[in-house]
């Protein structure tokens, strides 16, 4: 599905159909999701259309996954490629494996390359034959004249292959090679366990585990049931095949099944998955797939996506914005998938199997999830999940609390129970505090607080994988110095300045948690730590500037230089990184300098599409004034709300939505920049609602600041378990592309004077009304800025 490439009249048709669907209560938001958007240069977990929200089974075609480097760089599927090497099942940060490929003709056991598809079983495909939607994928493999279709339940992958007439119809199962982010396979097993059944396991040693959790492994288990008995079978190791062998164990290995098919014969497979055992993979398969046909599962998948996506219903005339919105929301629900089985068992850090408590009916009371870190997720995913999917945020945080209960420390990225910290910070203390601040509190509050507090001040015997390896400098000396740190794989880090800013921010969040539950001494200590950002402010250059251990600012300072003291950014970008105290930052910079620099930032950055221009690179934009393609900058367009010019927040957030975000495979999230696991898509969703919190809900009483809402009307379902309101409706009068400026705002017909509002007022439900116009109302929202640490006493 590629809505954005269709003629304009189609958009008008889609818009009219949409309006009718809303009125008839049959709204189908999945129709506006285009999984191809941004799929050029996408990450490993980015493109997995045959999956459910937060599911374990994430099926997708691979164009460049086989034998990849195994780090974090984009791989798996790229819309520019024209041949497919197989269909994978596991797609999480640092997790990949079990790839299947249907073929006909002579047996080949290696996939070949993009440059030479004929060197292996890889097949060319016509892009016109490819179809992707939430929960389903299909493509025609031209070299074999096979139609491949994929869908999924939470833990079971479904395949349907329509073969031509052939006496050499085959299905290849690769278990022993690097796939995507899996890195080294240390042992894999696959065996024919019945006439129409296979089972096995894959053990990998991902690159990030090698320095975050040395010695740990990621283990994946599977049971495959096929609707037809093969005529013959065999195993292989790389290019060497062994016929009539029922089992293979080792590395570089796999298995093949051979069938005789008539024209248009369908062979179907159901693949049960687990991170704990083959037995649990079979239980998952039985629980979720028994008696379920491919078509029934596909329909059910569509309904589940519509339920999740449909919690936000947008109405308006601009279909392209709807496509951007629902595709962004789709990405926010796609990453960070299930790690637990139907019986509540999950992989623990020590290699054993954990057990989630069961309810009276024997079902798990919550789920466990794999996850990358949440480096900047408080500016997108955290706000969105807490507002619309609080039940998921609760489970997501409980998973980390269980990990901390087992190991003594929170993780900041976990792959099947093992530390897999992507950036070696740790913002889960902030995320936990924000969860509490939002009123999501169905966990042990005291235990959660102690865990969060330890995350901000604890450094003795702290495992490297828990992040904050340099925290002791901040705790004991008030800043983290500019110095090289070489980790076990040879990478050299020098991120003292950015880590100081980040750890100060998270200290503020947990300080608010402390204050809320009466931990006054802890509050005082953490607030003092939260103010340490000032120790790196250089009044001469008026930038955050790294300092050596002797206290001197670094020499040869260039505010645009990336990586020197700043992780994935530069001093110009990171000087804005004081979300807890924008008023304090404005005080040291001076309001005029603050505004002049911020205005220049966006005027100039528009010339490079608010990122790295058209350079296809995850790190493009690191040496720019602003880089929307990476997390550290995502709050900056909202800072005018603090500086007395809220109309510029309205202007620039709307312009970023229109120009940084596209609706095609290349120009989706910038040009090949890093959407990560829904980070940029979730930002678009929040900006389109006209709501955002610079503090990431870190404050004890969180607020939302206003931007420029995109749609005529938005209806958000509020979860009655967590919020008193039923719906939050956002209406926009006089809405038009040129009318980006707020003229006035009201909540439940009561006029608002500020450019921000207490979050709790919105979760009580009602109608938030924006009146828009083509020119700024420079009198609106300028008198009382949003709360900051130094002004909110």
Phi, psi and omega in degrees: 000124182225067185307319189296344182263359183280160178299159186297328181296331177294320178300319178297321178295314179301318181297317181291321176299318180302313181299319179296321180297317179300313182295327182267007179057033175236039184299134184238079184296335179300335180295340180262002179270129175239098182298344180285340182301126179074011185277001167278123178066037179273158179288168184304319184266005187286317190247092179222071188296325182274076182201171175251165177305125178057029183280167174274314179282112180232094186268140183200154171286149175246135172248336182208048181260329187295124176070020182291171186291335175087010176273230179244355187297153181307135178190172178110290181217136177223125186298341179285340186280155187237012175218151184243135182257357179152179182235118184262162185250324184255122179220085175227169176301118179070015180230129175195149178162171182062088181246136185238141178217124174275142180215172167224161176091203184300142181291129170228142187239006170235151189280344188079193187231166174301322181287330183221075181302331183288352179282358180198198185275000175306148179234141170290156175214154179267125182301331181293337181272352186275135178223129178226136175211165179302116178096359184204145176215143173214153180201152177257119179274103190297321184295336184242357182056043181245132170268124179252135178227144182225143169207183187198155160262194181298319188233011183229129175263137179248134176237143170222120181244123177262109187268157167279177173293126182196142172267358180232046174280131186224160168231122180263134177241112178259123179237347193251010181242156173306136178223114178064242182265010185293329187062211190297131168274124181263337172191137176220146182226135169217136182219152172277104187264357177193176182298327181230034183216141172235156175212163179173190181208159179225131176241128182233162178234082185298156184301319183286332175293331184297332176244342178273327184209065187306136178092339178285161180225157169261127180240133180235140183232152183206153170227128184243125176245133185240147184274004180217138178282132180288152175285328179206173185202173178181177179236171177209156167232112188053242184264004182260118181261146176233111185281151177065018176265131184269350185209145173222143181220131180151224175223161180066023192244174179181191183217157176223147175240140181242137182230161167252124185237151171265169182302131178065022176285135180260128171249127183245148178227145170239128187238107176277136186239156176197156172256006185244318184191161173296321179301317179288328174299321178290321177295319176299318180297314182293320184290323188257344189238350184302121177074008183262118178283164177304312183295322179296319180293320178299316180296317180296322179297316178299320179295320181292322175295319180295326178295313181290312180294326185284359174292342171240117180250118180252144180229138180169176186270342187270101183290329179296319177296325176295320178296314177299317184296305186287333173291320176297318178295321176302314179296325179293341180255002189263321185283174170058070190266174182306139171242350184258156182268174181298335179269006176086009178272148184209159181283132178260172182290329182274006176092356178271188180248123177272164181228120174285140177304146181254150177274186185297335179269002177088012180262148178300141181281346174199182181242160171252151185226146165282156178196145162283177177294171181245043191318308178238019188291344177291346177262010180202284184299313183300317180293318182291311180300314183298324182282317192248331183231054185297332179295324176290315180301321178299312180294320180300316179286324178298325176303316181288325177295322175297320177298317180293324177298323180284315191257341184094354184218146171289149172266166169230054184132123181219137178237107180051043176093352184254143175303131176217053186294119186282327184235359174063026162258198172195104181257015180287337172297315176297315183297323179292317176298316180297321178300314177298315182299331180278359179088011176265101194224026181274056174213171180290107189297312184295316178296320179296317180298312181301323178294315180294318180297316178298327180296333184265337183237348186273127178223344181288126180059024179287128178293144183301324183293343178281354178082181179056044181297342182249017183300328184300331178295316180292314183298320187262335185237354176087355173195163178258121189285162174282109180200152179279136171239121179257122181266178193297334180268005177097353177294143180246123180251142172214077190238029186302319183290311181294322178295322176303311180298317182293315182290330174296317180299311181292331175297318178300316182299313182287333172300319178295322175299315180300314181297320183296329182252014172083023179266075189295317180297317177297319179302313181298317181296315183290325178293324175297319178292324180296335181273000185289352176303332181295339180292345179251005178277126180259107183294340180286309180273341185062040174227157162294125187228128180301149178237147173285172180296335180279002176097346181281144174294149181298149179273171179049044185286131176230112187296343180264357183283122179276156172077342181272089183093351186229126181280119177054043179181190182223179184294325180298316180289316188280344177298334177283353189275066171226060189300330182288339187213063178297325177297321177294320177296318179296327180295318181282328178283327192092135186299322181294315178296317178306307183291318182297316180293319181293318179296316179297324179305312185278328175298314180288320185291337177299331182293337177247031178055035177061024178201231182261025182068223180259015176288126180272096185195132179299332183257011175295142180097357183292336180250029175259173176293327184213144182219094182290345181280008179215155191297321190300341185260357198292347180265351196290327180290348180267357187285342177297338175298334181271339191254015175085009179229060185299336178296336177282329169299316179299316181295310190281326176293321177294318182292322176298317177301321183283326192247321176289319182273130178241188183226036177220171186300322181276304180266081175246302178236086195065213177241093180069027176272185197263094174293340177059229181249058178090007183299308184284326176296318179293324176300315180300317180302311182294318179296322179294331175283344184079022183231140180194148175237111178303326181277001176059032182063024178285336181289151181300325175243089187296153176234166166243136171262154186266143172240224183237095184298144188267334192250157179297320182207138175228132176243119181251122176285131179256136183286119183293343177292330186246333188232148183281336181276156177271313180221146166250120179252129177247113179249146182231107178276146180060038182283131176197161183302322182278348183264071185268355188256135177288130173262321176197162179222143175220152174238119182052045176070008176260121185294138178255138181263337185266160175269023178206167183208149174298132181301321184300327180296326179285324181282355170278354175086174180122199184241120173262115187250126175251130169258126187246160177204172184278348181235148181296143166265097187283001176261347183277131169072021187259349190273320182237105181288166176300156182298145173227162183304318185277351180245344183261082184273000000 
